[in-house]
Amino acid sequence: MAAHSFTLVPAAYVYLLRPAPGSPRDRDGAVSASTQVLLQLRRNTGYMDGHWACGASGHVEAAESVLETAVRETDEELGIGVDAEDLTALTAMHRSNDVGGAALEQRVDFFFALRRWEGEPVVREPARTGGLAWCPLAGLPEPVPPHERAVLELLRE
């Protein structure tokens, strides 16, 4: 059997979570019916444009840990300060391109929850983001990238 080379692309995804305004604080980081997640509307990226996706995400750069990536991306995309200790690991996912696509590029995605940060999230990349929205985990907008929807549904459950 001939060996085939492939590229492994690691990425960090950071889901900002909060209770809905006016609802009681979630206890001990638990997810409740009042939990909201910050999503961004992707545009002009060439991938999943028009989808509501993770508030901050990006590829791991050379000599950077996935935690460093998560902290960097939340600053670059949302303009907020994050301590790596406040990131809660949710899950990791291995996937090959999009569902049904050729397995030319292998991806490993690391998903984190964040409940504490400094500042207010704002759009810092307006050419690539159509807006931000706090959405209830129990009522996600359409469409959401399938791999992200799977993680958000697990989080909700």
N, C-alpha and C positions, 0 to 999 in steps of 0.2 A: 504494500500500500504506500503510495507516494505521500510525502508530507506536504502540507499546504501551509503557507504562512498566512497569518491574519493579524489584524490590529486589535488590541484590547484598549478600549477607551473608558477610563473611569470618570465618574461624575458625582457631584454632591448635589442633593436636593434638600432645601430647607423649607419646611412648612411652619409658618408662624401661626400659632393657635391662641385664641382668646375666648372667654365666654361672651355671649351676646350682650350688648349694652343693656343694663338694667337687670340682668339675671345674676344669681349668686355666683361667686367665684367657684370654679371647679376645685374639688378637694384633692390635694396631693397629686396634682398633675393628671387626674382622671379625665377622661373624655365623657362629656354628658350631652344631653339633647341641646344644650345651649352653646356648645362649642362651635366656634367659627374658625375658618381657615382663610388666610390671605392668598388669593390667586391673582395671576396676571394674565391679561389677554395678549397672546403672542401675535406679533405681526412683523413682516419683513425679515424673517430669520431664515426662511427656506425650509423650516421644519415645523410641522404642526401649527402653522399660522392659522389664526382664527379660533384656536383652542384656548380654553382657560387652563392654565398650567401653574405649577409651583411658583410661589412668590419670588424665590431666588434659587437659581441653580446654575451650574457650570462645570466645565471640564477641569480635572485636576491638572495643574501645570507641572512641568519638570521640577523635581526636588521639592515638591509641595505635598503635605499630607492632606488627606480628605477633610480633616477638621480645619486646616488652614484654608482650604478651598471654600468650605462652607462659610467661614468668617469673612473671607475676602469677597465672595459673591453677594452676601447680604449687604455689605457696604457699597459695592459697585452698583448693584441693581436697585437697592431700596434706601440707601443712605442711613442705615442704622448701625449702631455699635453692638457687637456681640462678643461675649466671652465664650470661648470654646467649652468651658465647663457647663454652660447653660444649654448646650446642644444634647438632646436625648436621641440616641440611636433608635430608629424604628425597625428598619429591615434593610437588606441588600437584595438586589435583583440582577441576575445575569440574563441578557437578551441579545439576540442577533438581528440587527436592523429592525424593521417594522414587522409585525405579524404577517407572515406569508411572503416576506421579502427574502432575497438571497442572503445567505449567512456569510457575507464578506467582511463585515465589521462586527466584532464582538464588543458588547458594552457591559460594564458592571456599574450599577447605580447604587449609591449609598443614600438612604433617606433619613432625615433628622427632623425632630419636632423642636420648636423653640417657643417658649412661653415668656421669656424675659429678654428685653433688649433696651437699648438707649436710643431715644429719638422716636419720631413718627415715620413710618414707611411712606416713601414717595417714589414716583417714577423717576429714575435717574437715567434711563435709556429710552427716551421718548420715540426714537426712530424704530425701536424693536418691541415696544410695549404699547398696546392700545388702551391700557388703564389697569387699575388695581381694584379689587373688590373683596370685601369680607363676606364669605359665603358660609352658610350653615353646612356642617358635615352631613347632616341629614337631608340636605337638598342641594346637591351640587349642580352648577349650571351645565349646559351642554354647549359644545362638546368639551370633554376633558380627555387628554391623551390616555389611551387604554392602560398603559403600564402605571400611570399615576392614579387613575381611577381605582385600580386594584389595590394600591397602597392606601388610598384614602378610605376605601370601603372597609379594609381590614382595621384601620385606625378607628373608624366609627364604631365597629362591632366590638 
